[in-house]
Amino acid sequence: MPKLDICFSPELLLLYDLRGRVAVIVDILRASSTIVTALGEGVTHVFPVASLEECAALGRQHGCLTAAERDGLPAAGFDLSNSPFGFRDAARRVRGRALAISTTNGTAALQRSLAAKAVVVGSFLNLAAVVAFAREQARDVLVVCAGWKGQFCLEDTVFGGALAERLAADFDVQSSDATLAALHLWQQGKADLAAYLEQSAHVRRLNSLEASQDFAFCLRLDAYATVLPIWQKDRLVDAARRNAALDEE
């Protein structure tokens, strides 16, 4: 039986062997939620990069949209910020366009996880798609929580618990204390997830920036239930669209 494990911070990745595993990159507030939304609203593919300079360069090189954030605030000189509503409210503008994005935590976590057999992006918005992919792969899964500047974040870990609950029949979720802790946190908070997570430092930080609308949206379960951003060569694409294109060939 494959194993599900949780890495609480990218700073702990050196303790894990990613080879042969599925890495699920999670930054609930907000990079992974924004990337899922972007692909769900018709962005063709996403270049997630660690630095603002690389993000701007990709925009010039590929003529794509750019989105960037630092410390929760929009970075100057880019088309969009790290808010899912930038893609929902401007769906006509983004549909059919590529996107380069750089954020404080999430895109860096993804770049540090590329040794995995498969790298996908997870959020509450696409939990069902992550579950289906993990079952299909039947490989060990490591949830990589982006955290906040290397530190633990409650909301990313709670997502890991939600994933563990849905995969409990098919995966070993008992042999890792990290997974057990995440599962217990999810079970404690799932009845009223927003109220539970409002206690967390990162949520209070985000809401202080008047981004409470983002917070509420990012907790919606399976709003994009079939969207699965998956790493392919140098970019993230929607696995469902990729598979459909392959079927047509």
KAZI-V643506 format. One record per residue. N is the residue number from 1. PSI is psi as a letter, one per 20 degrees, with the letter a starting at -180 (NA if undefined). OMEGA is omega in degrees with one decimal (999 if undefined). D_CENTER is the distance of its C-alpha to the mean C-alpha in Angstrom with 2 decimals. Layout:
# KAZI-V643506
N:PSI:OMEGA:D_CENTER
N:PSI:OMEGA:D_CENTER
This chain:
# KAZI-V643506
1:p:179.3:25.02
2:q:-174.2:21.64
3:q:172.7:20.04
4:p:179.8:16.76
5:r:-178.3:16.14
6:p:172.0:13.92
7:o:-171.4:13.75
8:i:-177.3:13.82
9:q:174.9:13.42
10:h:178.5:13.19
11:i:-179.6:16.89
12:j:-175.9:17.59
13:h:179.1:16.36
14:i:178.7:20.00
15:i:-175.0:20.93
16:q:172.3:19.13
17:o:-176.2:20.20
18:i:-174.9:17.28
19:p:178.8:19.85
20:i:-177.5:19.92
21:r:166.2:16.74
22:p:175.2:13.52
23:p:176.8:10.64
24:o:-177.2:7.40
25:p:-173.1:4.95
26:p:171.0:3.75
27:n:-171.7:4.76
28:g:-177.8:6.20
29:n:13.3:8.86
30:i:-166.9:7.82
31:g:-176.6:5.98
32:h:177.1:2.61
33:h:179.9:5.66
34:g:179.4:7.89
35:g:177.0:6.97
36:g:179.6:7.24
37:g:-179.3:10.27
38:g:179.0:11.68
39:h:178.3:11.99
40:h:-179.5:13.20
41:j:169.6:15.74
42:j:172.0:17.10
43:p:-172.8:15.70
44:g:177.5:16.88
45:r:-172.4:14.51
46:p:171.1:12.31
47:o:178.0:13.44
48:p:-175.3:10.94
49:q:-174.9:13.55
50:h:-171.3:14.39
51:q:176.2:17.54
52:h:-178.9:18.79
53:g:179.6:21.70
54:h:178.6:19.88
55:g:179.4:17.90
56:h:-179.6:21.31
57:h:178.5:22.98
58:h:176.8:20.69
59:g:178.7:21.41
60:g:-175.3:25.08
61:g:-173.8:25.05
62:i:-177.1:23.31
63:k:-176.3:24.18
64:r:172.5:20.60
65:q:175.6:19.00
66:q:176.4:17.57
67:p:-177.3:15.23
68:q:-179.1:15.19
69:q:170.6:15.13
70:p:-179.6:16.76
71:k:176.7:17.30
72:i:-176.8:15.78
73:q:177.1:18.33
74:p:175.4:18.40
75:p:-176.6:19.71
76:q:172.5:23.07
77:j:-179.2:23.87
78:q:-175.0:20.71
79:h:-173.1:20.51
80:r:174.6:17.60
81:a:-179.8:15.70
82:l:178.5:12.11
83:p:177.5:12.89
84:h:-177.3:11.99
85:i:173.2:15.76
86:h:-178.9:16.58
87:h:177.0:15.57
88:g:-176.2:17.01
89:i:-179.4:20.17
90:l:-173.9:20.80
91:h:-179.4:19.87
92:h:-178.6:23.16
93:h:-173.6:22.60
94:h:-175.4:19.23
95:p:179.5:20.05
96:j:179.6:21.05
97:q:170.4:19.85
98:r:-176.9:17.60
99:p:166.6:15.28
100:p:-175.9:14.96
101:q:175.6:12.56
102:p:-179.1:12.83
103:r:-175.9:11.57
104:g:-170.9:13.02
105:g:-167.4:10.45
106:g:-176.7:6.98
107:h:176.3:8.78
108:h:177.9:11.43
109:g:178.6:9.59
110:g:-178.3:8.66
111:h:-179.0:12.31
112:i:-174.9:13.65
113:j:-170.6:12.42
114:i:175.4:14.13
115:i:-179.0:17.04
116:q:177.1:15.43
117:g:176.5:17.03
118:q:179.1:13.92
119:p:178.1:10.38
120:r:-179.7:7.74
121:p:-177.3:4.09
122:q:175.9:4.12
123:r:173.5:5.13
124:h:-177.7:8.87
125:h:-177.6:9.44
126:k:-177.8:9.15
127:g:-178.3:10.12
128:h:-179.9:13.32
129:h:178.1:12.11
130:g:178.2:10.29
131:g:-178.4:13.59
132:g:-179.4:15.74
133:g:-179.8:14.39
134:g:178.8:14.82
135:g:-178.9:18.27
136:g:-178.3:19.21
137:h:-179.1:18.49
138:l:176.3:20.26
139:r:172.1:19.16
140:p:-178.3:18.17
141:p:171.6:14.50
142:o:173.5:12.96
143:o:-179.9:9.92
144:o:-179.8:9.15
145:p:-177.5:8.64
146:h:179.6:8.40
147:b:179.4:11.21
148:o:-179.8:13.57
149:l:177.3:15.67
150:i:-177.2:15.81
151:q:178.7:16.55
152:p:172.7:15.40
153:p:-176.0:13.44
154:g:-171.8:14.40
155:h:178.5:11.61
156:g:179.9:8.97
157:h:177.9:11.98
158:h:173.4:13.03
159:g:177.7:10.03
160:h:176.8:11.27
161:h:176.9:14.62
162:g:177.4:13.92
163:g:179.4:12.81
164:g:179.9:15.91
165:g:-178.3:18.12
166:h:-177.4:17.43
167:j:-171.3:17.94
168:h:-178.5:20.87
169:h:-172.9:23.50
170:i:-175.8:22.29
171:q:173.2:20.77
172:o:178.5:22.31
173:j:-175.1:20.56
174:h:-171.4:23.75
175:i:177.7:24.34
176:p:177.0:21.63
177:h:178.3:22.30
178:g:178.9:18.72
179:g:177.2:17.71
180:g:179.6:20.76
181:g:179.1:19.97
182:g:179.4:16.47
183:g:179.1:18.24
184:h:178.7:21.01
185:g:177.9:18.88
186:g:-178.7:17.22
187:h:177.9:20.74
188:h:-172.3:22.15
189:i:-168.4:19.90
190:h:-178.9:18.97
191:h:175.7:22.26
192:m:-170.3:21.38
193:h:-178.8:17.79
194:g:-179.8:18.19
195:h:-179.7:21.41
196:g:-175.6:20.15
197:i:177.5:17.23
198:i:176.6:19.57
199:i:-169.4:21.23
200:q:-177.8:18.42
201:g:-175.8:18.96
202:h:178.0:15.68
203:g:177.9:16.22
204:h:177.1:19.82
205:g:-178.7:18.96
206:g:-178.8:16.81
207:h:176.5:19.54
208:h:177.0:22.17
209:j:179.6:20.84
210:l:177.9:21.53
211:k:-177.9:17.96
212:h:176.1:18.58
213:g:176.6:18.05
214:g:-178.8:14.39
215:g:-178.3:14.22
216:g:-178.3:16.00
217:g:-175.7:14.05
218:i:178.1:10.56
219:j:-179.3:12.40
220:p:-178.5:13.75
221:p:170.8:13.54
222:k:173.0:13.22
223:h:174.2:13.96
224:m:-168.4:12.56
225:i:-177.8:13.56
226:j:-177.2:14.26
227:p:178.7:11.49
228:n:174.5:9.73
229:p:-179.1:8.46
230:q:-178.2:10.41
231:p:178.6:11.87
232:o:-179.2:15.50
233:e:-176.3:17.90
234:j:-172.6:16.57
235:r:171.8:13.91
236:p:174.5:11.14
237:r:176.5:12.97
238:p:-175.9:12.78
239:h:-178.7:14.26
240:g:178.9:16.52
241:h:178.4:18.03
242:g:-179.4:18.46
243:h:178.3:20.28
244:g:178.3:22.37
245:h:178.7:23.46
246:h:179.1:24.46
247:h:-178.2:26.44
248:i:-178.0:28.34
249:NA:999:29.47
